[in-house]
Every structure is written in structure tokens, then in C-alpha cells.
Amino acid sequence: MSKRDDLIAKYAADLKDKCGVNPDMDLLTKVTVGLGPSIYNADAATVSGSDEKELATVKNNFLVKKLGLKDSADLDKAIDSVIETYGRSNRNKYRAVIYYLLTKHFKKESVYK
């Protein structure tokens, strides 16, 4: 198994165990591949749920630019909801898991087809 496959398996386990979500492995793989080499960098691979700057990056670079959503308070609410689902006290919130949950939340799976 490749290092990327190992990470995808880890993300799938987080989705099941911490978020109570049975992941669509095809979509999870595409979201992970879309993150490129950042998944191998410990700092870039995770999202700090309490860092406003980090959350703004998720909103602007992923929700607005990648998914094509309009900037609004709904985006902030969705990010907050996903962080809550993942567990605020959970130290390692993987970017791929957050992006997967946001993609599902906004029903934007078509971006990855």
C-alpha cells in the first residue's frame, strides 16, 4: 500500500469513528488527491478549529475557489458545524476529512467527478 493509501485509510477511520459517517471512498480519494502534497506535511495536513486565519483559508481557498460557493455567513456556519461534528476537542482534524464533510454538506460532489 502506498503512503497516500495509508492516509486515505486513516481519514476513512476518522470519518467513521469520530464523525459517525460512512465515507464514500471514491469521493474521499478524490478529495485527498486534490490536496496534493500537502497531505504529507504535518502542519498543512491538519486544520486548527480555533484559528480564525486557518478557518478563513478553508473558506476562501476551498469553499469559494474550489467548490465555487458565494462567500456568506452560511459558509462560516457550515465550517463550524463540521468542526463540531469532528469534535472540537479532537487535536488532529485532518484537512481531507474537513474538506470531505464540507463537500458532502454543500452537495458539491460533482466538483470531483
LINDA-V86067 format. One line per field, one symbol per residue. ss: DSSP state (2 for helix, 1 for strand, 0 for the rest). burial: + if it has 9 or more other C-alpha atoms within 8 Angstrom, else -. A space follows every 50 residues. Layout:
# LINDA-V86067
ss->???
burial->???
This chain:
# LINDA-V86067
ss->00222222222222222000000022222222220222220000010000 02222222222222220000002222222222222200000001222222 2222200022220
burial->-----+++--++++++-++-------++++++--+---+----++++++- ---++-+++++++++-+-------++-++--++--++-----++++++++ ++++---++----
